[in-house]
Amino acid sequence: MSVLAIVSLKNGQPTKGGLEAASYAAAYAKSLGTDAVALISGSIDGDGGLGATGVQRVLVHAGGITDSSQWAKLGAAAGLEIGADATVISHDHFGRAVGPRMAVRIGAGMVSGVTALPKSGLVRKNVFSGKAMADVAVKQAKAVYSVTPNAFGIASDGGVATTESFDAEVGAVREQVVSFHAASEDGQVPLPEADLVVSAGRGLKGPENWGIVEDLAQALGATTACSRPVSDIGWRPHHEHVGQTGITIRPNLYIAAGISGAIQHLAGVNQSKVIVVINTDPEAPFFKAADYGIVGDAFEVLPRLTAAVRALNS
Amino acid sequence: MKILVCVSQAPDTTSRIAFTEGGKVFESSGVQYIVNPYDEWYALVRGIELKESLGGSVTTVTVGSAACDPVIRKALAIGADDAVRLDVDPTDAMQVASLIAGYATDKGFDLILCGKETIDHNGSIVPAMVAEMMDWPFIALASKLEVNGRVASVQRESAGGTESVEVSLPLVLSAAKGMAEQRIPNMRGIMSARSKPLLVESGQAEPATEVQEFTLPPPKGACKIIPAEQAEELIRLLREEAKVI
């Protein structure tokens, strides 16, 4: 009995989602009085920071694979090798492909987007786009869990993990990554991973006015986002659209300026830890979902906030 | 190009979310059901576009009771050619995937398109399970799909950008924003949907998980309003009270 964390790499480093999966696996293993083992494919320096998350061993597959079917075979072989009853993976494009495939391969029950450790045979996840939670029981002996981004955090108080090479028969490549295009050139943290997000909507009146949004985001070290109407009319790129049909995010802080807070928008952001709403209309529905609100003009309020952040930082 | 699109029903986004029987059952009375938006806007419409440019057919598959028929007719009105409903009221992704894979096997499909997740259980599990059961390649969170002969060029959302991936057909993918634009069915589509074939098949598959209890999040505390002329105070509160910056 042990817990397996499946960790994807980007540029020779574990991804943020991979570190969260490892942290979750380590904490779960500790609660069971057993060990957690991470599995990577590719090469990393040392233990890649995985020991710090609390895992004891890192199995290193040299192949550097990305194909979801190959990963499922590799993960199943590693789970068998270490006797894992639980497998943990990120809830991003990688985990959404590899997690379910592995569950089928090993006959496990899968619970996706978990937000807390399993307790008394139940694990919690958000459902109805954050409007409710479900406690789910796995009816099989083995379980696969994918961890909601930003829900569990990354542990850093572990030690150093041992690394050992691991190989398995993984079959042919059918999914070939040919290129990568960065969404932004300015070094912003990608939206799904961002801790701080500054977002704006039609209240900004035009794309030429986004400077004040970007200034506040830059001062805070935050990532910019927008509402659906704004991306639909082309004021901002599609990848910035947060909401039901765009990206769902869960940052520590979500600042929304000039967004009324339609239910479709809330569905994408209501799991944020702290929500700040800035709107000229005191009746804007978004205030009901907010922790802090300013009834005022974004054109006046945002620059004052930016100045206050800069003053605090200097 | 023979395309299968997985279509699920989901409560309309504005539905009141409540549960009965000690939090075990979603209260569906008075709830308006819609085609799950990711299935409709992205998977179905892209499937229809590919059929229009390459020829072939679009079949939808739904796992559910006869209560799903209105959303299946909507998918037919948007432009699917025919529909299959696998007559099981599902409780789990493994069960749904087994039924869909069981239906799709040996039918000669080139593509199985799914929405990235449903807006009720937010699972995002069924598509990749279908792929594994059929031993087909799979791409999650695809925002673009072009097909050239037996090779699909797919873009997917990845940390910090988009990845371009080339995949051999047959292929399963889950579709996200960017894949296509919503289509509103016209009157001709709505009329013709009534006479398009909707085949009902029975099936059986076991769930691998079970929801024990749904709970509602604790009510949000009152919003603290800060006067606009003291906007700076917000930054202090975010640091000292909320401790998020």
Interface residues (C-beta under 8 A of the other chain):
Chain A: K10 T15 K16 G17 D67 S68 S69 A72 H91 D92 H93 F94 R96 A97 V98 G99 P100 R101 A103 V104 R105 A108 G109 M110 V111 S112 G113 L122 K125 N126 V127 F128 S129 G130 K131 A132 M133 A134 D135 V136 A137 V138 K139 Q140 R174 E175 Q176 V177 V178 S179 F180 H181 A182 A183 S184 P190 P192 E193 D195 L196 L220 H238 H239 H241 Q244 T245 G246 I247 N252 L253 I263 Q264 A267 K273 V274 V276 V277 F287 K288 A289 A290 D291 Y292 G293 I294 V295 G296 D297 E300 V301 R304 L305 A307 A308 V309 A311 L312
Chain B: P11 T13 T14 I17 F19 P37 Y38 W41 D92 A93 M94 A97 K116 I119 D120 H121 N122 G123 S124 I125 V126 P127 A128 M129 A131 E132 M133 D135 P137 F138 I139 A140 L141 R156 E157 S158 A159 G160 G161 T162 E163 S164 V165 E166 V167 S168 S174 K177 G178 P207 A208 T209 E210 V211 Q212 E213 F214 T215 L216 P217 K220 G221 C223 K224 I225 I226 P227 A228 A231 E232 L234 I235 R236 L237 L238 R239 A242 V244 I245
